[in-house]
């Protein structure tokens, strides 16, 4: 393709009109002793390929990246008429895509695909501005630079124009070449390497021609599904006539430092591994961000990873598609279901999605009543402040209605970046010093100080729950939704033995108040898709046939769900689809 561009440009005579000979700026340069257009074109093409090679960090996938680069250049050539600007802009676009993908990868351990683009219009941009101001400022500066550079190229880098017919002749082989490259095994492998830190441009271009990446704009695709359904188990009866309240708390970006061999203090240990509770390691689908994927897995009992490139998009596209869920099952047993989120109502599609899976009351941080101050809270997202308001709302709800409650609370305190000091100076300084002595990094010290504040606040609030309604049974589940970005640095510096699953490990803890049959102790390692089912088992309430069947998969899948090769799991998914409990069609039905 590159040779064709240069050859055509060399053979074609200058375009003339009736009065004056039209000479390009490149020709003017030639007249004044500058290199000829052919040499400039060759230099531009070689430089663009070299830059792509550096950003891709992969020799085996470089041919696909070059095919994509030349296809984009040929496409731009249709409109710009000269090779120089087409190749320059194609190279600049490739570098911009790779840069954005690298930024995303550093904050989520996943590369950029076309399926990420709609999220920019789903309420995530204001959230990222608040949480990662430096990153967003860098993206803004880069965007301004890209626009300025593109404008400069368009105005001042024009080369010798090529007739329309020749441009079309160049575009056809470029299109054929890119199509063949897209159908190759290398392109197929690119679509499965979203967690590898290379091929940033090639992966995005591969997603452009991947039907599954575009399917989210219509229906959903479930990857681990069999052809034959799995017969459902019979419902499991309750172990007690009394239904306990179930409180589930998702702790933002909280992981157990012991996963990396780092020590913890007694207060933090009692939070992560309560002596009178059950606790263990929790395997999740995400790293660094995308908390809603953990929320989805906990509440639906499904892995977000099963939906491929749509996983990051499930809250926006999944509303009305999932008709079996933890809150819906509890509501059928007479529970009142409530969500209290530390995000505002407009974030993503929280309100719509949670309503569709059976959470009737949805309270967002901008709706919590005084004395809670949302603006003051959002300066730090303090767990002490938020959890106190959560318990206030829960207590008021019980006073108004004695029916059993399901409460799901979403915190945001320990979200990165951790170079910002949210724990005020003079507070938890001993804990900060303990962390620095364990691992001398200010980001980790800030993480640990926030974790210590959360653990201290939780100890007080648990005591408050026990004293507010003495004798009322309560099951409390709390867990970390994903690791923060800083654990990449911890892993690099500690140089621990390789473990591909370590970045996806957090913690879970289950505690009980006034539940006689609850047995504390070390719990099994769990996948987050099973955590809701285990909570129902520990609460001793009835399991409907769906949850009873899912509970039977625990022995098959153990600590994995999506990564499990269990054929029974795949058949179970077929059953859910055949029963209409998962809607994969382009137009989702209304929740029922």
C-alpha positions as CSV (number, residue, x, y, z in Angstrom):
1,X,0.0,0.0,0.0
2,X,2.8,2.4,0.9
3,X,4.7,1.6,-2.3
4,X,1.5,2.2,-4.3
5,X,0.9,5.6,-2.8
6,X,4.5,6.7,-3.6
7,X,4.5,5.2,-7.1
8,X,1.2,6.9,-8.1
9,X,2.3,10.2,-6.7
10,X,5.6,10.0,-8.7
11,X,3.9,9.1,-12.0
12,X,1.1,11.6,-12.0
13,X,1.8,15.0,-13.6
14,X,0.9,18.2,-11.8
15,X,-2.7,19.2,-12.0
16,X,-3.2,22.3,-14.2
17,X,-6.0,24.7,-15.0
18,X,-6.7,27.1,-18.0
19,X,-4.7,30.0,-16.7
20,X,-2.0,29.1,-14.2
21,X,0.0,26.0,-13.3
22,X,-1.1,24.8,-9.9
23,X,2.0,24.0,-7.8
24,X,1.7,22.5,-4.3
25,X,3.7,23.7,-1.3
26,X,5.8,20.6,-1.6
27,X,6.8,21.6,-5.2
28,X,7.7,25.0,-4.0
29,X,10.0,23.5,-1.4
30,X,11.6,21.4,-4.2
31,X,12.3,24.5,-6.3
32,X,14.1,26.1,-3.4
33,X,16.3,23.2,-2.7
34,X,14.2,21.1,-0.3
35,X,13.8,17.3,-0.7
36,X,11.4,16.1,-3.4
37,X,7.9,15.0,-2.5
38,X,8.7,11.3,-3.0
39,X,11.3,11.4,-0.3
40,X,9.0,13.3,2.0
41,X,6.3,10.7,1.5
42,X,8.6,7.8,2.2
43,X,9.9,9.5,5.3
44,X,6.4,10.2,6.6
45,X,5.3,6.6,6.0
46,X,8.4,5.0,7.6
47,X,8.1,7.4,10.6
48,X,4.5,6.5,11.1
49,X,5.2,2.8,11.0
50,X,8.1,3.2,13.4
51,X,5.9,5.1,15.9
52,X,3.3,2.4,15.7
53,X,5.9,-0.3,16.3
54,X,7.1,1.5,19.5
55,X,3.6,1.9,20.9
56,X,2.4,-1.6,20.0
57,X,5.3,-3.4,21.8
58,X,4.6,-6.5,19.7
59,X,6.3,-7.8,16.5
60,X,3.7,-10.5,15.8
61,X,0.8,-8.1,15.6
62,X,2.6,-5.3,13.8
63,X,1.4,-6.4,10.4
64,X,-2.2,-5.9,11.4
65,X,-1.4,-2.5,13.0
66,X,0.4,-1.4,9.8
67,X,-2.6,-2.7,7.6
68,X,-4.9,-0.6,9.8
69,X,-2.7,2.4,9.6
70,X,-2.5,2.3,5.8
71,X,-6.3,1.6,5.5
72,X,-6.9,4.8,7.6
73,X,-4.5,6.7,5.4
74,X,-6.2,5.5,2.2
75,X,-9.6,6.4,3.7
76,X,-8.4,9.9,4.5
77,X,-6.8,10.2,1.1
78,X,-10.3,10.0,-0.5
79,X,-11.1,13.3,1.2
80,X,-7.7,15.1,1.4
81,X,-6.4,14.4,-2.1
82,X,-2.7,14.2,-1.1
83,X,-0.6,11.4,0.4
84,X,1.4,13.6,2.9
85,X,-1.6,14.8,5.0
86,X,-3.4,11.4,4.8
87,X,-0.4,9.5,6.2
88,X,0.4,12.2,8.8
89,X,-3.1,12.3,10.1
90,X,-3.4,8.5,10.1
91,X,-0.2,8.2,12.1
92,X,-1.4,11.0,14.5
93,X,-4.7,9.2,15.0
94,X,-3.0,5.9,15.7
95,X,-0.7,7.6,18.4
96,X,-3.8,9.3,20.0
97,X,-5.7,6.0,20.1
98,X,-2.7,4.2,21.6
99,X,-2.2,7.0,24.2
100,X,-5.8,6.9,25.4
101,X,-5.7,3.1,25.5
102,X,-2.5,3.2,27.6
103,X,-4.2,5.6,30.1
104,X,-7.2,3.4,30.3
105,X,-5.1,0.3,30.8
106,X,-3.1,1.9,33.6
107,X,-6.3,2.7,35.5
108,X,-8.4,-0.4,34.7
109,X,-6.0,-3.1,33.4
110,X,-8.1,-3.2,30.3
111,X,-7.3,-1.6,26.9
112,X,-9.6,0.7,24.9
113,X,-12.2,-0.8,22.5
114,X,-14.9,0.7,20.5
115,X,-17.4,-0.5,23.1
116,X,-15.9,2.0,25.6
117,X,-17.0,5.1,23.6
118,X,-20.6,5.2,24.6
119,X,-19.6,5.3,28.3
120,X,-18.4,8.9,27.7
121,X,-22.0,9.8,27.4
122,X,-23.2,7.7,30.3
123,X,-22.1,9.9,33.2
124,X,-18.6,8.7,33.6
125,X,-16.7,11.8,32.5
126,X,-17.7,14.0,35.5
127,X,-16.8,11.1,37.8
128,X,-13.4,10.7,36.3
129,X,-12.8,14.5,36.5
130,X,-13.6,14.3,40.2
131,X,-11.5,11.2,41.0
132,X,-8.6,11.6,38.5
133,X,-8.2,15.4,37.9
134,X,-4.6,15.1,36.8
135,X,-5.4,12.3,34.3
136,X,-8.3,14.1,32.9
137,X,-6.2,17.3,32.6
138,X,-3.6,15.4,30.7
139,X,-6.3,14.0,28.4
140,X,-7.7,17.4,27.8
141,X,-4.2,18.9,27.1
142,X,-3.5,16.0,24.7
143,X,-6.8,16.5,23.0
144,X,-6.1,20.2,22.5
145,X,-2.7,19.4,21.1
146,X,-4.1,16.8,18.8
147,X,-6.7,19.3,17.4
148,X,-4.0,22.0,17.0
149,X,-1.6,19.6,15.3
150,X,-4.3,18.2,13.0
151,X,-5.3,21.7,12.0
152,X,-1.7,22.6,11.3
153,X,-1.3,19.5,9.1
154,X,-4.5,20.3,7.2
155,X,-3.5,23.9,6.5
156,X,0.3,23.7,5.9
157,X,1.3,20.2,5.0
158,X,-0.5,19.7,1.7
159,X,1.4,17.7,-0.9
160,X,0.8,17.0,-4.6
161,X,-2.9,16.3,-5.3
162,X,-4.0,13.0,-6.7
163,X,-7.0,12.6,-9.0
164,X,-10.2,11.0,-7.5
165,X,-10.0,7.9,-9.7
166,X,-6.5,7.2,-8.5
167,X,-7.5,7.7,-4.9
168,X,-10.3,5.1,-5.3
169,X,-7.9,2.7,-6.9
170,X,-5.6,3.1,-3.9
171,X,-8.4,2.7,-1.4
172,X,-9.6,-0.7,-2.8
173,X,-6.4,-2.7,-2.1
174,X,-6.0,-1.0,1.3
175,X,-9.6,-2.1,2.1
176,X,-8.9,-5.6,0.9
177,X,-5.6,-5.8,2.8
178,X,-7.2,-4.6,6.1
179,X,-10.2,-7.0,5.6
180,X,-7.8,-10.0,5.2
181,X,-5.7,-8.9,8.2
182,X,-8.9,-8.5,10.3
183,X,-9.9,-12.1,9.4
184,X,-6.6,-13.5,10.4
185,X,-5.8,-15.5,13.5
186,X,-3.7,-12.6,14.9
187,X,-6.7,-10.3,14.8
188,X,-8.8,-12.9,16.6
189,X,-6.2,-13.2,19.3
190,X,-6.1,-9.4,19.7
191,X,-9.7,-9.5,20.8
192,X,-8.9,-11.9,23.6
193,X,-5.9,-9.9,25.1
194,X,-7.6,-6.9,26.7
195,X,-5.5,-7.4,29.8
196,X,-2.1,-7.4,28.1
197,X,-0.1,-4.2,28.1
198,X,0.7,-4.1,24.4
199,X,-1.0,-3.8,21.0
200,X,-3.0,-0.8,22.1
201,X,-3.7,0.6,18.6
202,X,-4.2,-2.8,17.0
203,X,-6.6,-3.9,19.7
204,X,-8.8,-0.9,19.2
205,X,-8.8,-1.4,15.4
206,X,-9.6,-5.1,15.8
207,X,-12.6,-4.1,18.0
208,X,-13.9,-1.9,15.2
209,X,-14.4,-4.9,13.0
210,X,-15.6,-7.3,15.8
211,X,-19.3,-7.8,15.6
212,X,-19.5,-8.6,19.3
213,X,-18.2,-5.1,20.1
214,X,-21.1,-3.6,18.2
215,X,-23.7,-6.0,19.4
216,X,-24.1,-4.1,22.6
217,X,-25.7,-1.3,20.7
218,X,-28.5,-3.9,20.1
219,X,-28.6,-7.1,22.0
220,X,-26.1,-8.8,24.3
221,X,-23.9,-11.8,23.7
222,X,-23.3,-14.5,26.4
223,X,-20.1,-16.3,25.7
224,X,-20.2,-19.2,28.1
225,X,-23.5,-20.8,27.2
226,X,-24.3,-24.4,26.1
227,X,-26.8,-25.7,23.6
228,X,-28.7,-27.9,26.1
229,X,-30.4,-26.5,29.2
230,X,-29.8,-27.7,32.8
231,X,-32.8,-28.9,34.8
232,X,-33.3,-26.7,37.8
233,X,-33.1,-28.0,41.4
234,X,-36.0,-28.0,43.7
235,X,-36.4,-24.9,45.9
236,X,-34.6,-25.2,49.3
237,X,-36.7,-24.5,52.4
238,X,-35.8,-21.9,55.0
239,X,-33.9,-23.0,58.1
240,X,-35.8,-20.6,60.3
241,X,-39.2,-19.0,60.5
242,X,-37.5,-15.6,61.1
243,X,-36.0,-13.8,58.1
244,X,-33.0,-11.7,59.1
245,X,-32.2,-8.3,57.6
246,X,-29.4,-8.6,55.0
247,X,-27.0,-5.7,54.7
248,X,-24.4,-5.8,51.9
249,X,-21.7,-3.1,51.7
250,X,-19.4,-2.7,48.8
251,X,-16.1,-1.1,49.9
252,X,-14.6,0.8,47.0
253,X,-11.1,-0.3,45.9
254,X,-10.5,-2.2,49.2
255,X,-8.2,-5.2,49.1
256,X,-6.5,-7.3,51.8
257,X,-2.8,-6.2,52.0
258,X,-2.0,-9.8,53.1
259,X,-2.5,-10.8,49.5
260,X,0.8,-9.1,48.8
261,X,2.4,-10.4,52.0
262,X,2.1,-7.0,53.8
263,X,1.2,-6.9,57.5
264,X,-2.0,-5.4,59.0
265,X,-2.9,-4.1,62.5
266,X,-5.6,-5.7,64.7
267,X,-8.4,-3.2,63.9
268,X,-7.9,-3.7,60.1
269,X,-7.7,-7.4,60.6
270,X,-11.0,-7.5,62.5
271,X,-12.5,-5.6,59.6
272,X,-11.1,-7.9,56.9
273,X,-11.3,-11.2,58.9
274,X,-13.8,-10.7,61.8
275,X,-13.1,-13.3,64.5
276,X,-16.8,-14.0,65.0
277,X,-17.6,-14.0,61.3
278,X,-16.7,-15.8,58.0
279,X,-14.2,-14.4,55.6
280,X,-12.0,-15.3,52.7
281,X,-10.6,-14.1,49.4
282,X,-13.0,-12.8,46.7
283,X,-12.2,-13.1,43.0
284,X,-13.6,-10.3,40.9
285,X,-13.7,-9.6,37.1
286,X,-12.1,-6.1,37.2
287,X,-9.0,-4.2,38.2
288,X,-8.6,-0.5,39.0
289,X,-12.2,0.6,38.1
290,X,-15.6,-0.4,36.7
291,X,-17.1,-1.0,40.1
292,X,-20.5,-1.6,38.5
293,X,-19.3,-4.9,37.1
294,X,-18.8,-6.2,40.6
295,X,-22.2,-4.8,41.6
296,X,-23.7,-6.6,38.6
297,X,-22.1,-9.9,39.4
298,X,-23.1,-9.9,43.1
299,X,-26.8,-9.0,42.4
300,X,-27.4,-11.2,39.3
301,X,-25.2,-14.2,40.2
302,X,-23.5,-13.9,36.8
303,X,-20.0,-12.9,35.7
304,X,-19.8,-9.6,33.9
305,X,-16.9,-11.2,31.9
306,X,-19.4,-13.6,30.3
307,X,-20.7,-10.6,28.2
308,X,-17.3,-9.9,26.6
309,X,-16.8,-6.4,25.4
310,X,-20.2,-5.4,26.7
311,X,-19.1,-6.1,30.3
312,X,-18.2,-2.5,30.9
313,X,-21.5,-1.4,29.5
314,X,-23.9,-3.6,31.3
315,X,-25.6,-1.0,33.5
316,X,-26.6,1.1,30.5
317,X,-27.6,-1.7,28.2
318,X,-28.6,-4.3,30.7
319,X,-31.6,-2.5,32.3
320,X,-34.6,-4.7,31.7
321,X,-32.6,-7.8,30.6
322,X,-32.1,-9.6,33.8
323,X,-35.2,-11.0,35.5
324,X,-33.7,-13.1,38.2
325,X,-31.7,-11.3,40.8
326,X,-30.8,-11.3,44.5
327,X,-33.2,-8.3,45.4
328,X,-36.0,-9.8,43.3
329,X,-35.7,-13.1,45.0
330,X,-35.8,-11.4,48.4
331,X,-38.7,-9.2,47.5
332,X,-40.7,-12.4,46.7
333,X,-40.1,-13.4,50.3
334,X,-41.5,-10.1,51.7
335,X,-38.3,-8.1,52.0
336,X,-38.1,-4.4,51.5
337,X,-35.2,-3.7,49.1
338,X,-33.1,-0.5,49.3
339,X,-30.0,0.9,47.6
340,X,-28.0,3.7,49.1
341,X,-25.2,4.9,46.8
342,X,-22.4,7.3,47.4
343,X,-22.8,8.5,43.7
344,X,-25.3,10.9,42.4
345,X,-28.5,9.7,40.7
346,X,-27.2,10.8,37.3
347,X,-24.2,8.6,37.4
348,X,-24.2,5.9,34.6
349,X,-27.7,4.3,34.5
350,X,-27.7,3.3,38.2
351,X,-31.3,4.3,38.9
352,X,-32.7,2.6,35.8
353,X,-30.7,-0.6,36.2
354,X,-31.3,-1.1,39.9
355,X,-35.0,-0.5,39.4
356,X,-35.1,-3.1,36.7
357,X,-33.6,-5.9,38.9
358,X,-36.0,-5.3,41.8
359,X,-34.6,-2.7,44.1
360,X,-37.7,-0.6,45.0
361,X,-36.1,2.2,47.0
362,X,-33.1,3.9,45.6
363,X,-31.4,6.7,47.5
364,X,-28.4,8.6,46.1
365,X,-25.9,10.7,47.9
366,X,-27.5,14.0,46.7
367,X,-30.8,12.8,48.3
368,X,-29.7,11.8,51.8
369,X,-31.5,14.0,54.3
370,X,-29.8,16.5,56.7
371,X,-27.6,16.6,58.7
372,X,-25.8,14.8,55.9
373,X,-24.1,17.3,53.6
374,X,-23.5,15.9,50.1
375,X,-21.1,18.7,49.0
376,X,-19.0,18.3,52.2
377,X,-19.0,14.6,51.8
378,X,-17.8,14.7,48.2
379,X,-14.7,16.5,49.2
380,X,-13.4,13.3,50.7
381,X,-16.1,10.6,50.3
382,X,-15.4,9.6,53.9
383,X,-16.7,6.2,54.9
384,X,-17.3,7.4,58.4
385,X,-19.6,10.1,57.2
386,X,-21.4,8.0,54.6
387,X,-21.9,4.8,56.6
388,X,-23.3,6.8,59.5
389,X,-25.9,8.2,57.1
390,X,-26.6,4.7,55.8
391,X,-27.3,3.3,59.3
392,X,-29.6,6.4,59.9
393,X,-31.6,5.6,56.8
394,X,-31.8,1.9,57.7
395,X,-32.9,2.6,61.2
396,X,-35.6,4.9,60.1
397,X,-36.8,2.4,57.5
398,X,-37.2,-0.3,60.2
399,X,-39.0,2.1,62.5
400,X,-41.6,2.8,59.7
401,X,-42.0,-0.8,58.6
402,X,-40.9,-3.9,60.6
403,X,-40.7,-6.1,57.4
404,X,-37.2,-7.7,56.8
405,X,-34.9,-5.4,54.9
406,X,-32.3,-5.9,52.1
407,X,-29.9,-2.9,52.1
408,X,-27.2,-2.5,49.5
409,X,-24.7,0.3,50.2
410,X,-22.0,1.5,47.8
411,X,-19.0,3.4,49.3
412,X,-16.4,5.5,47.4
413,X,-13.8,6.4,50.0
414,X,-10.8,4.4,48.9
415,X,-11.0,5.0,45.2
416,X,-7.8,6.3,43.7
417,X,-5.8,8.2,43.1
418,X,-3.9,7.8,46.3
419,X,-1.5,10.6,45.9
420,X,-4.3,12.8,47.4
421,X,-4.4,12.9,51.2
422,X,-8.1,12.5,52.1
423,X,-7.4,11.5,55.7
424,X,-6.7,14.8,57.5
425,X,-3.3,15.4,59.0
426,X,-3.2,14.4,62.6
427,X,-5.6,11.5,62.1
428,X,-4.5,7.9,61.7
429,X,-0.9,9.1,61.7
430,X,0.2,6.0,63.6
431,X,-1.5,3.8,61.0
432,X,0.1,5.8,58.2
433,X,3.6,5.3,59.8
434,X,2.9,1.6,60.2
435,X,2.1,1.3,56.4
436,X,5.2,3.3,55.5
437,X,7.4,1.0,57.5
438,X,5.8,-2.0,55.8
439,X,6.0,-0.6,52.3
440,X,7.7,2.8,51.9
441,X,5.3,4.4,49.4
442,X,3.1,7.4,50.1
443,X,0.3,6.1,48.0
444,X,0.1,2.9,50.0
445,X,0.3,4.8,53.2
446,X,-2.7,6.8,52.1
447,X,-4.6,3.7,51.1
448,X,-3.9,2.1,54.5
449,X,-4.9,5.2,56.4
450,X,-8.2,5.3,54.6
451,X,-8.7,1.6,55.3
452,X,-8.0,2.1,59.0
453,X,-10.6,4.9,59.1
454,X,-13.1,2.6,57.4
455,X,-12.3,-0.2,59.8
456,X,-12.7,2.1,62.8
457,X,-15.9,3.5,61.5
458,X,-17.3,0.0,60.8
459,X,-16.5,-1.2,64.3
460,X,-18.6,1.7,65.8
461,X,-21.5,1.2,63.3
462,X,-21.7,-2.5,63.8
463,X,-22.0,-1.9,67.6
464,X,-24.7,0.7,66.8
465,X,-26.6,-1.9,64.6
466,X,-26.5,-4.4,67.5
467,X,-27.8,-1.9,70.1
468,X,-30.5,-0.2,68.0
469,X,-32.6,-3.3,67.6
470,X,-31.6,-5.9,70.2
471,X,-32.7,-9.4,69.2
472,X,-33.4,-8.5,65.6
473,X,-31.5,-10.9,63.3
474,X,-29.1,-9.2,60.9
475,X,-26.6,-10.7,58.3
476,X,-23.9,-8.3,57.2
477,X,-21.8,-8.9,54.1
478,X,-19.0,-6.5,53.1
479,X,-16.5,-6.9,50.4
480,X,-14.0,-5.1,48.1
481,X,-15.1,-4.5,44.6
482,X,-11.6,-4.4,43.0
483,X,-8.0,-3.5,43.7
484,X,-6.9,0.1,43.1
485,X,-4.3,1.0,40.5
486,X,-1.5,1.4,43.1
487,X,-1.3,-2.4,43.6
488,X,0.5,-2.6,40.2
489,X,3.4,-0.6,41.8
490,X,3.3,-2.8,44.9
491,X,3.5,-5.9,42.8
492,X,6.4,-4.5,40.8
493,X,8.4,-3.4,43.8
494,X,7.9,-6.6,45.9
495,X,8.7,-8.8,42.9
496,X,6.4,-11.6,44.1
497,X,6.1,-14.8,42.2
498,X,3.8,-14.4,39.1
499,X,0.1,-14.9,39.7
500,X,-2.2,-13.9,36.9
501,X,-5.2,-13.9,39.3
502,X,-3.6,-11.8,42.0
503,X,-4.7,-8.4,40.5
504,X,-8.3,-9.6,40.7
505,X,-8.4,-10.7,44.3
506,X,-10.0,-8.7,47.1
507,X,-11.8,-9.9,50.3
508,X,-15.2,-10.7,51.7
509,X,-16.5,-10.9,55.3
510,X,-19.8,-12.1,56.6
511,X,-21.0,-11.3,60.1
512,X,-24.2,-12.2,61.9
513,X,-26.2,-10.6,64.7
514,X,-28.8,-12.8,66.5
515,X,-28.6,-15.7,64.0
516,X,-28.2,-18.9,66.1
517,X,-27.3,-21.2,63.2
518,X,-24.5,-19.0,61.8
519,X,-21.1,-20.7,62.1
520,X,-18.1,-18.4,62.0
521,X,-14.7,-19.4,60.7
522,X,-12.5,-19.3,57.7
523,X,-14.6,-19.3,54.6
524,X,-13.8,-20.7,51.1
525,X,-12.3,-18.5,48.4
526,X,-15.3,-17.3,46.3
527,X,-16.0,-15.7,43.0
528,X,-18.2,-12.6,43.4
529,X,-20.9,-14.2,41.2
530,X,-21.5,-16.7,44.1
531,X,-21.3,-14.2,47.0
532,X,-25.1,-13.3,46.9
533,X,-26.0,-17.0,46.9
534,X,-23.7,-17.7,49.9
535,X,-25.3,-14.8,51.7
536,X,-28.7,-16.3,51.3
537,X,-27.4,-19.7,52.6
538,X,-25.8,-18.1,55.6
539,X,-29.0,-16.1,56.3
540,X,-30.9,-19.4,56.3
541,X,-33.7,-18.2,54.1
542,X,-35.4,-20.2,51.3
543,X,-33.7,-20.5,48.0
544,X,-35.9,-20.5,44.9
545,X,-35.0,-23.1,42.1
546,X,-32.7,-20.6,40.4
547,X,-30.6,-19.9,43.5
548,X,-30.7,-23.5,44.6
549,X,-29.3,-24.5,41.2
550,X,-26.7,-21.8,41.4
551,X,-25.7,-23.0,44.8
552,X,-25.1,-26.5,43.4
553,X,-22.5,-25.0,41.0
554,X,-20.3,-24.0,43.9
555,X,-18.6,-27.4,43.9
556,X,-18.2,-27.3,40.1
557,X,-16.7,-23.8,39.9
558,X,-15.1,-23.3,43.3
559,X,-13.4,-19.9,43.5
560,X,-13.9,-19.2,39.7
561,X,-17.0,-18.6,37.7
562,X,-16.3,-17.2,34.3
563,X,-12.9,-18.9,34.2
564,X,-14.5,-22.2,35.1
565,X,-14.9,-24.8,32.3
566,X,-17.9,-26.4,34.0
567,X,-20.4,-27.7,31.5
568,X,-23.2,-27.5,34.1
569,X,-22.6,-23.7,34.4
570,X,-22.9,-23.3,30.7
571,X,-26.1,-25.3,30.6
572,X,-27.4,-23.3,33.5
573,X,-26.9,-20.2,31.4
574,X,-28.9,-21.8,28.6
575,X,-31.7,-22.5,31.1
576,X,-31.8,-18.8,32.1
577,X,-31.9,-17.7,28.5
578,X,-34.6,-20.2,27.5
579,X,-36.7,-19.2,30.5
580,X,-36.5,-15.5,29.5
581,X,-34.6,-14.7,32.7
582,X,-31.7,-13.3,30.6
583,X,-32.8,-11.3,27.6
584,X,-30.2,-11.2,24.8
585,X,-32.5,-9.8,22.1
586,X,-32.0,-6.4,20.5
587,X,-35.0,-4.9,22.2
588,X,-35.1,-5.7,25.9
589,X,-38.4,-6.5,27.5
590,X,-39.6,-4.5,30.5
591,X,-38.6,-5.9,33.9
592,X,-41.3,-8.0,35.4
